[in-house]
Amino acid sequence: MAENKMFCFQCQETAGCKGCTVSGVCGKKPEVAAMQDLLIYVTKGLSAVTTALRNEGKAISKEINHLVTMNLFITITNANFDRKAIIAAVKITLKAKEEQLERLDSKEGLTEAALWNGDEAEFDKKAQNVGVLATKNEDIRSLRELITYGLKGLAAYSKHANALIQDNEDVDAFIQKALTKIQDDSLSADDLVALTLETGKFGVEGMALLDKANSETYGNPEITTVEIGVRKNPGILISGHDLRDLEMLLEQTKDKGVDVYTHSEMLPGHYYPAFKKYPHLAGNYGNAWWKQKDEFESFNGPILMTTNCIVPPKDSYKDRLWTTGSAGYPGCRHIEGEYGQEKDFSAIIEQAKKCPPPTEIEKGTITGGFAHEQVFALAEPIVNAVKSGDIRKFVVMGGCDGRHKNRDYYTEFAKALPKDVVILTAGCAKYRYNKLNLGDVQGIPRVLDAGQCNDSYSLALIALKLKEIFELEDINDLPLAFNIAWYEQKAVIVLLALLYLGVKNIHLGPTLPAFLSPNVTKVLVENFGINGITTVDEDLKNLIG
């Protein structure tokens, strides 16, 4: 294997806020980063072929659409660290691309990626020439990567909808068209800015698809109090984002003497009516993803990672860490199962039976379930509280959590908010403040948790509904501020979706993305009012007044 050099700056924790060049802060090694770069490259090649086929009026199968989105999902931060699994995905993609090439009437104008078909012996050498730095112009590179990371987030949300047998051909076609366009050296920065906003448009459509899939399958989330202590049975801890995996696990653990606990972004599973029929859905264990090394060890039982948010495991619990779907880690067992298939969780259940119950790390409850339909049901008291002045403002504090010490800012910001300000949140950023006793306003909790990061769609719908109720022309005239934390690519598509919806003056932190060049940052600041965070006091003045 050739020596691999890496360059990756797709997440907030990238080294020095510039880029990981020796090894990923996330734990990703150069040889894994190289195969992820190659997987993105061959996926661009496949997308160029499918886009050409669509231009010839030919249909693309769901299997090909799902392959593209799965490949993008595999390369999201903290999802898959397994080089062998990624190499297998590269080979599958090359084979699929060659099959699709045979369907084309004309190969004229196809990109280099569409025509390349190297074997495994060439993979490492090729990967060194197709990564992020292959685009020399800093501004073009910045915009291409901004679009790519948005597409990765959109692909993740599409995959969750696919797992519930929901598809949107327009979204899939756009993902593939956009992956094709960013290979075109004739596109200007202005062209790519327009494509960035179009990515936000389809981000809204992708989140709407997933929202529909979740609510039609499991019901609309409702206000729910969730236990954070433990019971006496052995347990399985399920993490990540895939609700279909949670459903299958709960069905297969019925009457087995094994409890199921949610972790991090799986917490909102408790809010759906369909999951309340399972008495062995015991509660939520732990906090945001980055604390898992301690919390997975003390859980004692097996852990199922359904998507991203893996931290390289300690040897002490590595044999209890299982992966499925887009997730993977070398040395951890992987549970297979494709679109529409029933996965077999019997092996992880048998392991759980032999483990001691979880060690309790906290007691109490947390409350959530404030997705759009639940908030709409509370519209009258909320509007009355705004009109009476009891609620002065809402602040959206959704997004991601992370390890950096400067993320304490979000806890301090939440604590410092005036008592007449209500937090709207979604994603694991909420773990910075969802266990604080922030009280309520006229019975309305001051932290309204809509759910997972993809449930930021709920926050957008709530904002649009308030705009309608207050008969405003512009969403930016609402008593609404945005102070969003980001970490990885699903937060990028949420940001692009908000920009497409016309939201301005978003504060983004704890740092601005390293992949934004100074000129691209200037465009975002001048056109959309994007700002970084400063101090709690200064940002309170700017955002709340």
Beta strands, then each sheet from edge to edge (+ up, - down):
strand 1: 224-227
strand 2: 235-239
strand 3: 259-262
strand 4: 281-284
strand 5: 303-305
strand 6: 321-324
strand 7: 333-335
strand 8: 365-368
strand 9: 393-396
strand 10: 421-425
strand 11: 440-441
strand 12: 444-445
strand 13: 447-449
strand 14: 480-485
strand 15: 507-509
strand 16: 531-532
sheet 1: 1+ 8-
sheet 2: 4+ 3+ 2+ 5+ 6+ 7+
sheet 3: 13+ 10+ 9+ 14+ 15+ 16+
sheet 4: 11+ 12-
end
